[in-house]
Amino acid sequence: MAALNKKASAFGLPALRVLDQQDAFFSRRAETQGRDGDSTLHFLVPARPGDTSVVALVRLRLEFPIVKLGSWQVVGKLDALAGGNAMFCVTDLPGDREAMEERSRSAITCEHCNKKRARKESFLLRDNSSGAYLQVGKACLGDFTGVDPAVALFLAQMSCVVSWADGETDEFMRSGRCNTVNTAEFLAAVSFCIARDGFVSSRLARECGMEPTFASALGLSDACRKSRDLSGSYREQHEEHRACAQETMAWYAAKTDTRDFDRNVQLLLAGERLSLDSKHLAIAAAGVSSFMSRPLDLGLPPGTEHLGTVGQFMECPLTVQRVMARNSPFGLSHMVSLRDPRGNCVIWNASSCPQEIVRGGLGRSLQARFKVKQHGQYQGELQTSVSHLKVQGWLDAGQESATAKTQA
C-alpha cells in the first residue's frame, strides 16, 4: 500500500484507501508426488473446523482512483498478431465492442499522428461527451491526452490487461532464452493438464492461490524431469493429447462467426508459435478448455421435462453430451451433461467420474442408475441434477442393458 500510494502521489493521484477488511482462514496441505515421493506440493485450502496448520489471511476491499484522460475513456487495446489483431475490450457496452471489432479487422493505425508505420499495439478511446471513437498508438497517447501513458494506465481498468506479463517477454529476450513456444505442443500440454487436474483459469488461480493451467502446461517439461511417474504418463498419452491439440486448432480455424474471445483464440492458434506472454498463453489454454468441454450435437429433440421426483432413484439410458473438468481448492471434479432419448437434460457433478466417461465418453450411450437431486432451469432449459450415478453398461458397446424403468 505504501509503495502504491508513493507512486500515486508522484502521479498526482488520490491515495488508495482500505474500506473494509475481513479475516480469511486457510489450512496448509502437503501432497507427496512422484513414484518415489521425490517432490512435495504445498497448497492452501479454506479451513474447516478442527483443521491444523491454519493460516490467517486478510481480504481487503480497496478504494482507488479512476484515471481519466480528460473527456476520453480507454475502451480497449489491440495487439498485432501474425494472422490479425487480437482485441481486449474492457467495457461491456455493445457500441464499444462493435467499435473494437471493426478496428481489429484492419491494420493497427494511430488516428492522432496518422503516421504510416507498422504498429504492434494501440488503444481505442471513446469521447464521453460526443461518443466518438479514436484509435491512438501507445507512443501518442501522452501527446493526445496530455497525460503520460504510465499515469493513464496506472490503476485504470486497462491495467489488468497490459500488466499481466509486464516485462516478461523482454526478460526472455535480454537473457537470450527462448521467448516462444510451439503452438501444437503447448496445446497438447494444456490438454494433458486439463485431463489430469482439470482447468484452472487465471481468475480462479488469483482468487484461490492455485497455479493456472497455462502455467502448469508451460512448466510441464520441467515437472516431467522431476517426476518419473508424470513423465511416463505424458509419454504414454502424448499422441492422444497432440491429436486434441490439432483438433482444437482445426475447430477454431473453421469458425466463421467469431467475436471477442473466439476471435482472439483463432488468431493466436493460427501461428506456428505462441509468444511467452501470459495473456496470450492464458487465452490459448482457455481455448483448449472450451474445445474439450464443447457440447456435442446429438441430434435429439429439445427436452421439455424434468426426470422423476426429487429423492427418487431411477434407471434409464443416457447419452453423454458434454464433460467439463474443473479444479478448485476442494479438488478435481467433472460436470457431465447427459440426455435421455427424449432430449431431456441431466446434469451430474461428479467428484470421482469414471474414466470411461472422462476419456472417450462423449457421444456414447449408457444405461445409468441415479438419484434425482434437484429440478432446475438454465438459460430457459429444464435440467435435472442427479447424484449417485452408476454406469450399469455401455449400450453402444453391444452390452446387454436392463429394460429402462423407474422406481420410487
SVG drawing of the C-alpha trace seen along z (x, -y; Angstrom):
<svg xmlns="http://www.w3.org/2000/svg" viewBox="-42 -18 63 77">
<polyline fill="none" stroke="black" stroke-width="0.4" points="0.0,0.0 2.8,-2.4 4.6,-1.7 1.4,-2.1 0.5,-5.4 4.0,-6.7 3.6,-6.1 0.1,-7.6 1.4,-10.7 4.1,-11.1 1.4,-10.9 -0.8,-13.4 -3.5,-10.8 -5.5,-10.3 -4.2,-7.7 -5.7,-4.2 -7.9,-3.6 -8.9,-0.4 -12.7,-0.4 -13.1,2.9 -11.1,5.9 -12.1,9.4 -10.1,12.3 -9.9,15.4 -8.6,18.7 -6.9,21.4 -5.3,24.7 -2.0,25.9 -1.9,29.1 1.1,31.1 0.9,33.8 3.8,36.1 4.2,36.5 6.2,38.8 6.6,42.6 9.5,42.2 8.0,39.3 10.8,37.1 8.7,33.9 6.1,32.3 3.3,30.0 2.3,27.4 -1.0,25.5 -3.8,23.8 -7.5,24.7 -10.3,23.0 -10.1,24.0 -12.7,26.2 -13.4,26.7 -10.7,29.0 -8.1,28.3 -4.5,27.9 -1.8,25.7 -4.3,22.9 -3.0,19.7 -4.8,16.4 -5.0,14.1 -6.8,10.7 -9.1,9.9 -9.2,6.2 -11.7,4.0 -9.9,1.0 -11.0,-2.4 -8.7,-3.5 -8.6,-6.5 -10.1,-6.1 -7.7,-7.6 -9.4,-9.8 -7.9,-11.1 -9.8,-14.3 -13.2,-13.5 -11.7,-10.3 -12.1,-6.8 -10.0,-3.8 -12.3,-1.2 -9.7,1.5 -6.4,2.5 -5.4,4.0 -2.4,6.4 -0.9,7.2 -0.5,11.0 0.6,12.8 -2.9,13.6 -4.6,10.4 -5.3,8.2 -6.3,9.6 -8.7,7.3 -9.2,6.8 -12.3,4.8 -12.6,3.6 -16.2,2.4 -19.5,4.3 -21.1,1.7 -22.3,3.1 -21.1,-0.1 -17.6,0.3 -17.3,3.9 -18.6,3.1 -16.0,0.3 -13.3,2.7 -14.3,5.4 -14.4,3.0 -10.9,1.8 -9.5,5.2 -10.1,6.3 -7.8,3.6 -4.1,2.8 -3.3,1.0 -3.1,-2.7 -2.9,-5.9 -5.6,-8.4 -3.8,-11.1 -0.5,-11.3 -1.6,-9.4 1.9,-8.2 2.2,-5.1 4.3,-2.5 4.0,0.9 2.5,0.9 2.3,3.7 -0.4,2.2 -2.8,-0.7 -5.6,-1.9 -9.2,-2.6 -10.6,-5.7 -14.2,-7.0 -15.1,-10.6 -17.7,-10.5 -19.3,-13.8 -19.7,-13.0 -19.4,-9.2 -16.8,-9.4 -14.1,-6.7 -10.4,-7.3 -7.6,-4.7 -4.3,-6.1 -0.9,-4.5 0.8,-3.8 3.6,-6.3 1.0,-9.1 -1.3,-8.5 0.5,-11.1 0.6,-13.7 -3.0,-13.2 -4.5,-13.3 -1.8,-15.4 -1.4,-12.6 1.7,-10.4 0.8,-6.8 2.2,-5.4 -0.1,-7.7 -3.0,-7.0 -2.7,-3.3 -1.9,-3.3 -4.8,-1.6 -7.0,-2.1 -9.3,0.7 -6.8,1.5 -4.0,2.2 -5.2,5.8 -4.7,6.3 -1.4,4.6 0.4,5.6 -0.3,9.4 3.1,10.1 4.8,6.8 8.4,7.2 8.3,11.0 8.9,11.2 11.6,8.5 13.3,10.5 13.5,13.6 14.8,11.6 17.5,9.9 18.6,13.2 18.9,15.0 16.4,17.7 13.6,18.9 10.7,16.4 8.1,18.5 6.7,22.0 5.4,24.3 1.6,23.9 0.7,27.5 3.0,28.8 1.7,26.1 -1.9,27.1 -1.0,30.8 0.4,30.0 -2.7,28.0 -4.9,30.9 -2.8,33.2 -3.0,30.9 -6.8,30.4 -7.3,34.2 -5.2,34.8 -6.0,31.9 -9.0,30.0 -8.9,26.5 -7.9,23.6 -8.5,20.2 -6.2,17.2 -9.0,15.6 -9.6,18.7 -5.8,19.1 -5.6,15.5 -8.5,15.9 -7.5,19.2 -3.7,19.2 -3.6,22.0 -1.5,22.4 -3.3,21.6 -3.5,24.3 -1.4,22.3 1.4,22.0 1.2,25.8 1.4,26.5 4.3,24.2 6.2,25.8 5.3,29.4 8.7,30.3 10.4,29.2 7.9,31.1 8.4,34.3 12.1,34.1 11.5,34.1 8.9,36.9 9.3,40.3 5.6,41.0 4.5,37.8 7.0,38.2 5.8,41.7 2.2,40.7 2.8,37.8 4.8,40.0 2.1,42.7 -0.7,40.1 1.2,37.7 -0.3,38.9 -3.8,38.6 -3.2,35.0 -1.3,34.0 -4.4,35.1 -6.6,33.0 -4.3,30.0 -4.7,30.5 -8.4,30.8 -8.6,27.7 -6.7,25.7 -8.8,27.0 -12.0,26.3 -11.1,22.7 -9.8,22.2 -13.1,23.3 -15.1,20.8 -16.6,18.0 -18.9,16.1 -16.3,15.2 -16.5,12.5 -14.1,11.3 -12.7,14.5 -13.2,16.9 -11.6,14.5 -8.6,13.9 -8.1,17.7 -8.5,18.2 -5.7,15.6 -3.4,17.0 -3.7,20.6 -3.2,19.7 0.5,19.2 3.1,21.9 4.4,20.5 3.0,18.6 4.7,15.7 5.6,16.3 3.1,13.6 0.9,14.7 -2.1,13.1 -1.7,14.9 -1.0,18.3 -3.9,18.0 -6.3,17.3 -4.9,20.2 -5.3,22.6 -8.9,21.4 -9.5,22.2 -8.4,25.8 -10.8,26.0 -13.6,24.6 -13.0,27.2 -12.7,30.1 -15.9,29.2 -17.9,28.3 -21.4,29.8 -21.9,32.3 -24.9,32.1 -26.6,35.5 -29.5,34.9 -32.0,35.2 -35.2,33.1 -35.1,30.3 -36.1,31.7 -39.3,30.3 -39.5,32.3 -37.8,32.9 -37.0,36.5 -38.7,38.2 -39.2,36.5 -36.6,35.2 -35.2,38.0 -36.3,40.7 -33.9,43.4 -34.2,44.1 -32.8,46.2 -32.8,45.1 -30.5,44.8 -28.5,41.6 -26.1,40.2 -23.0,38.2 -23.2,34.7 -20.6,32.7 -17.8,33.3 -16.2,30.4 -13.2,30.9 -12.9,28.3 -10.4,27.8 -10.7,25.9 -9.2,25.8 -11.5,28.7 -10.1,30.9 -10.9,32.2 -14.4,32.6 -16.3,33.1 -19.6,31.6 -21.2,34.2 -24.2,33.2 -26.3,36.1 -29.5,36.5 -32.2,39.1 -33.8,40.5 -36.4,37.6 -33.7,35.0 -34.2,34.1 -31.1,32.7 -29.4,34.5 -26.5,32.8 -24.2,34.8 -21.4,33.1 -19.0,35.9 -16.0,35.9 -14.9,39.3 -16.0,39.5 -15.4,42.9 -12.5,42.8 -14.7,44.3 -16.7,41.1 -13.8,38.7 -11.8,40.1 -13.7,41.1 -17.2,40.9 -18.5,38.1 -21.4,39.2 -21.6,42.6 -24.8,44.1 -25.0,45.9 -27.6,47.4 -27.5,45.5 -28.9,45.7 -29.0,42.4 -30.8,40.4 -32.8,37.2 -31.2,34.4 -32.8,31.2 -35.0,29.8 -33.8,26.6 -33.5,24.4 -30.6,22.9 -31.0,20.4 -34.6,21.4 -33.9,25.1 -35.2,27.6 -32.4,29.5 -32.5,32.5 -29.5,32.6 -28.6,36.1 -26.3,37.8 -25.1,41.4 -24.9,42.1 -23.7,45.6 -22.9,46.8 -24.6,50.2 -23.5,50.8 -22.5,49.2 -25.3,49.5 -23.2,48.8 -20.7,51.4 -23.1,54.2 -23.6,54.8 -27.0,56.1 -28.8,53.4 -31.6,53.6 -35.1,52.5 -35.5,48.8 -37.6,48.5 -38.5,46.0 -38.9,47.0 -39.9,44.9"/>
</svg>
